[in-house]
Amino acid sequence: MPAYKLTCFGQSGNAFKPALYLALSGTEWEPVFINFFKGEQKSDEYLAKNDQAQVPILEHGDVTIAQSAVILDYLAKQIGQFDGKDEAERREIWKWVMWDNYSFTSMFAPYRFFANFVPEEKRDPGAMAFMDMRMKNALKTFESHMQGREWVALDRPTLADISIAGYCYYGEEVPFDFADYPAVAAWKDRLAALPGFVPPYELMPTKG
């Protein structure tokens, strides 16, 4: 039986982050499907594990962890891959993990959700315009940073790359064109070429 269980579902880019870590590190793990769209994350059983009612959660023996960034940190310490070799490297990695959480995924996730899973007549045009603006600003920052670089934080793939990758591999569901950001697109291709990479809808279950 695998040591790690990850509660996830295919549409969740935040769940894809730890799932991708486990895949890239070659770690055996068990996906546990949750029907987010039917509200299973609000059940008493789930809330007993994560009172924030969010996905994913990682279970490892007696340890249960919520929030993708915290899970990535835990996995890196347990498995020993994609982390920094010293405190200076870790600070650089976590600068970009936090940028992802605050500036990238924080806009990307709801933008994609509303663009794909909410009927057009129920979308708030002002909110969509705001998310579009914030995404363009974030992508401009990311594109500039990736000029002449292969990986986000260091000279090798790290937790920063895995975190930022969360919502980048959903194909036509992505509400902008990565071709407009060639350095980011090239980074995406490099990450997808790593041994063990599997896109989200193939890596995580979409039904129980």
BELNORFEN-V88593 format. One record per pair of residues at least 24 apart in sequence whose C-alpha atoms are under 8 Angstrom apart, sorted by the first residue. I is the first residue (numbers start at 1). J is the second residue. If there is no record, write none. Layout:
BEGIN
i | j
I | J
I | J
END
This chain:
BEGIN
i | j
2 | 28
2 | 29
2 | 30
3 | 28
3 | 29
3 | 60
3 | 61
4 | 28
4 | 29
4 | 30
4 | 58
4 | 59
4 | 60
4 | 61
5 | 29
5 | 30
5 | 31
5 | 32
5 | 58
5 | 59
5 | 60
6 | 30
6 | 31
6 | 32
6 | 56
6 | 57
6 | 58
6 | 59
7 | 31
7 | 32
7 | 33
7 | 34
7 | 55
7 | 56
7 | 57
7 | 58
8 | 32
8 | 33
8 | 34
8 | 55
8 | 56
8 | 57
8 | 204
8 | 205
9 | 33
9 | 34
9 | 35
9 | 36
9 | 204
9 | 205
9 | 206
9 | 207
10 | 200
10 | 201
10 | 202
10 | 203
10 | 204
10 | 205
10 | 206
11 | 200
11 | 201
11 | 206
12 | 55
12 | 167
13 | 109
13 | 166
13 | 167
13 | 200
14 | 55
14 | 56
14 | 68
14 | 166
14 | 167
15 | 55
15 | 56
15 | 68
15 | 166
16 | 166
16 | 167
16 | 200
16 | 203
16 | 204
17 | 68
17 | 72
17 | 162
17 | 163
17 | 165
17 | 166
18 | 68
18 | 71
18 | 72
19 | 203
19 | 204
20 | 162
20 | 197
20 | 198
20 | 203
21 | 72
21 | 75
21 | 159
21 | 162
23 | 196
23 | 197
23 | 198
24 | 194
24 | 195
24 | 196
24 | 197
25 | 79
25 | 81
25 | 196
26 | 196
31 | 204
31 | 205
32 | 205
33 | 204
33 | 205
33 | 206
33 | 207
33 | 208
34 | 207
34 | 208
35 | 207
35 | 208
69 | 97
69 | 163
72 | 159
73 | 159
76 | 159
81 | 158
82 | 157
82 | 158
82 | 159
83 | 158
83 | 159
84 | 158
89 | 154
92 | 153
92 | 154
93 | 153
93 | 154
93 | 158
93 | 159
93 | 160
94 | 160
96 | 152
96 | 153
96 | 160
97 | 159
97 | 160
97 | 163
97 | 164
100 | 163
100 | 164
103 | 134
103 | 135
103 | 138
104 | 135
104 | 138
104 | 139
104 | 164
105 | 164
105 | 166
105 | 167
107 | 131
107 | 134
107 | 135
108 | 135
108 | 167
109 | 167
111 | 175
112 | 173
112 | 174
112 | 175
115 | 173
115 | 175
116 | 173
139 | 181
140 | 181
142 | 184
143 | 181
143 | 182
143 | 183
143 | 184
146 | 183
146 | 184
146 | 187
147 | 183
150 | 187
150 | 190
151 | 187
157 | 191
161 | 191
169 | 199
169 | 200
170 | 199
170 | 200
END
